[in-house]
Amino acid sequence: MTEHDDYRTPRPTSGQWAAPDRRQGPEPAPSTQEISTAQVRAESVPTPQGAAAAAKPPQIPLAPIKRVQARFNPLADGMMYLVVFLGGMLGTAMRYALSFALPATAAPDGFWSSFHVPTFTANMVACFVFACLASYLSQAAWIRKRARQLTSRGIGMGMCGGFSTLSALAIEELVSLQADRIAAAVTYLLISFAGGLLVAYLGARLGLLAASRKTAKAAENALLLQRAKGGERHVTAGQTVVIAPDAADAAGAGAAVPPSYEPAPITDEIPLTGDPTTGEAR
């Protein structure tokens, strides 16, 4: 028995038993393997230290080689410039052809002479197509990410951007105001913006509907394929199900059960030296 065990067993003093000395405090609680949620969250979320914790942390420039690589610098992606250029060229040609296919105004003179049919039609079609495309691609997980990016930039930003025109709308409004057709100019402007919001909503709904049907079709095909391989079987209540030996062994008591969560390990940082030319850390 050591001198630190006086709080466990009383010791005789002058023929009497002395009370245990508890001035050192109660016995500490035994350590357990429980980790509170707050501790896990505190260890998992990185906390900036040093200069990175400042209100305006220093900006680290890219290495010269990474500046010309598209995966590090979006401005260096030449394919994006190409698809936007081709899409814009196609959209501009379509709008120019539309100006010849439709009458310039809804009426030769009067109130509706301020309503320009080609401009209004081009803006409505562009809003509808852009909204439909954006909503569809946002749910199209079966399409590769690169293909979605190029399609969105080429058709959305390029073609729809070149097909629609706000500059022509502004010039038409100025011409109507100079001709003292203020009410007609305001009406044309309100109809254009209200119609754009309406067709954009309809296009977004249509894109989501088409994507949901495609997703349901893909899930149905995957389920049919799984059933064909015998991976799924329907049983009735009370029916005895025979489990294969390998499945029973995998689900037995000896199988390792992964933990529900694993906190980030607390380790010392290893200093790395970055190459200013290639950006590689060593």
Secondary structure by P-SEA (a helix, b strand, c coil): ccccccccbbbbccccccccccccccccccccccccaaaaaaaabbbbcccccccccbbbbccccccccccccccccaaaaaaaaaaaaaaaaaaaaaaaacccccccccccccccaaaaaaaaaaaaaaaaaaaaaaacccccaaaaaaaaaaccccaaaaaccaaaaaaaaaaaaaacaaaaaaaaaaaaaaaaaaaaaaaaaaaaaaaaaaaaaaaaaaaaaaaaaccbbbbcccbbbbbcaaaaaaaccccccccccccccbbbbbbbbbcccccccc
